[in-house]
Amino acid sequence: MLAAGCGNDVAEALCDGGTRLAREGRHEEAVPAIAKCLGQTGLSDMTRAHALQSRAWSHSNLSQHALALADQEAAFKLRPAKDHREFINYAVYLRQAGRHDQSLYAVLSAERAEGGSRPSMMTQYHKGWALSGLGRYKEAVEAFTEGIPAQPDYAYVYWRRGLAHEALGNKELAARDFERCAQLLIDKREVAAAGEVLPALREKLAQYGLDKRLPI
């Protein structure tokens, strides 16, 4: 019994280390570390599910979308989703895999699980993104707009809403949203962290004649 207990402690420690790497954004290290953790015997379903979810997050950040989705679905088989954030992560992986209809369904599950009197930015942002992926731009604009009161300084919601406005032919509204997105990135000193959005946003600012006033 003591030997088994010790073995379980080692396995749990391996899993803790792997999930910590994922939380710290060290995804290339996290994937093999969590694989080693999952190769251990005697793990509880809860520990195994948590490790799978952490590895899914790392796979997603490494653009390994099919692997992220497989890990998240394996985690749900061990422990069904309850928290709205788990549904949101699942929605992200589905969207990244190009399964926009299922992504929307997952977001709607998050919306139901979330409860509360006011919609959150997290849920409405991903709802709008899923709707945009389905070409339902009017509904996407509504979802993005519904989330803004909960977090009005979240720059990327204006970027996504601007794209939806543009798809609807609402150029003036699109320009306002792109401008708002850029201004927030500047004000919050987040330009360098904007990743793949940054070159696309620069193109839009130039397209709408805003690049001289908002050099990012």
N, C-alpha and C positions, 0 to 999 in steps of 0.2 A: 504493500500500500504506500509506503514512504517513497519507494522508487517511482511508482506511478505518479504520485503527487509531484515529485520533483520534475519528472518529465513534462507534466502538464504546465508547471511553472515556466520551464524553458520554452515550451511552445507558445505560451501566452506572451512571454517576453519578446520572442521573435515577432509575433504579430503586432505587439505594441510598437516595436521599433519600426516595422514596415509602415504602419499607418501614420506614425509620426513623420516619417520621410514624405509621405504623400501630403500631409497637412502643411509641411514646410515648403512644398513646391519642388522637392527634389525627386521628380517623377521617374527619371531614368534609374535612380537607385531604388526607388520604392517598388517598382514592378518586380525585379528579381527577389528583393527582400520579402515581399508579401507572398511570392510563389513558394519560397522556402518555408514560410509560416504555414501556408495552406497544405504543405506536404507532411506536416506533423500529424500524429494521431492524437486522439483524445480531446480535440478542440470542441467546445460547445458550439451549438448551432448559432448562438448569438455572436460569438467571437468570429466564427467562420464567415458569417454574413457581413459583419462589420469590415473584416479584412477584404472581402470581395468588393464591397462598396468603395473602399479606399483605393483598391487597385483599379476599379472602373474609372474613378476620377483621374488617376494617373494616366491610364490608357487614353482617356479623352483629351487630356492636355498634351499628349504625345501624338495626337491625331490618329490614334489607333481605334477608330470608331466602332468597328465590328466587335473588337475585343472588349471595349467598354460596355457595350450593350449586353454582350454575353455574360460578363461578370455581374452586372446589375440584375439581370434576370435570374441568374443562379442564386444571388443573395435573396431575392424575393421568394424563391422556392423554399429557402430555409427559414425566412422570417418575413411574412407579408408586410408590405409598406403600410405605415400608419401616419407618419409625420409628413406634412405637406412638402418639406424640403426633399424627401426621398422621391416623391412623385415628380418634383421639378427636375432633379438630376436625371431621372429616367426620361423625362420629356426632352431634355437636352441631348441625351445619347440617341434617342429616336430621331430627333431632328437632324443631328449630324449624320445619321445613317440614311437620310433622305425619306424617312417615313413620317411625313408631316401630319397625316391624318391621325396616326397613332400618338404622335407627339401632342397634338391638341387634346386628345382624349386623356392623356396623362396629366396635362395641365388642368383640365376640368376636374380630375380626381383630386389634384392638389387644392383647387379652389374649394371643393367640398370639405376636405380634411382641415383646411385652414380655419374655417369659422371666423369669428370676429365680426365687428360691426363695419369695418372699413377694409376694402381690398388692399392687399400689400403690393408694393412695387414689384417684388420678386415674381409673384404669380401673374400679375397683369402684363409685365414686360415679356415673360415667356409665352403667355397667351397670345399677345400681339404678334410676336415673332412667328409662332406656329401658324396663326391665321394668315400672315403675310406669305408664308411658305406655300399656303394653299391658294394664294391669289385672292383672298377675301380681305382686301385692303381697307374697305370702309369699317368693317368690324375690327380690324387690327388697329386703326386709328382710335376707335372707341376704347379698346382695351388699354392701349398705351396712355390715353388721356385719363382713364379711370385710375391708373396707378400713380400718376404724377403727384396728387396731393399728399401721398404717403412719403414721397421722397423727391421733392421738386428739384434737387440739385444733382440728380443722377443723370449725367451727361448722355449716356448711351440711349436712353429712352427717346431723347429728341432726335438722335441720329436715326433710329429705327422708325420713329413716327414720320420723320422727314422723308424717308424712302417710300413709306406708304402713301403719304400725301402726293409725292411725285408720281407714283404709279397711278394715282387717281386723276392726275393732271392738275393738281392744286399747287402750281409752281410757287406762288407767293408764300403759302403756308409752309411749303417744303423749305424755302430759303430761310424763313424765320427759325425753323427748327434746326437747320444746319448751323445757323449763326449762334443759336442758343447753346448747342452742343459744343462748338468751338470755344465760346466764351467761358463756359463752365470748366472745360479742360484747362484753359489758361488760368482762370481764377484759382482753381484747386491744385494747380501745378501737377496736372496728370497727363500732360501732352506726351511725355516720353513713355508713359505706360499704356498708351492707347492702342498699341499693337497694330493689327491689320486694318483697323478702322481708320488709322491716321492717314495713309495715302489716299484712301477713298474719300475721306472727308476733305482733304486738301483739293482734290479734283472738283468736288461739289462747290467748295468756296470759290474756286476760280471760275467755275461755270456760271455762278450767280453773281460774280463781280464783288465778292466779299473778301477775297484773299489779301488785298492791300490793307484793309482795316483790321483783319484778323490773321496776321502771319503766324502760322503754327508749324 
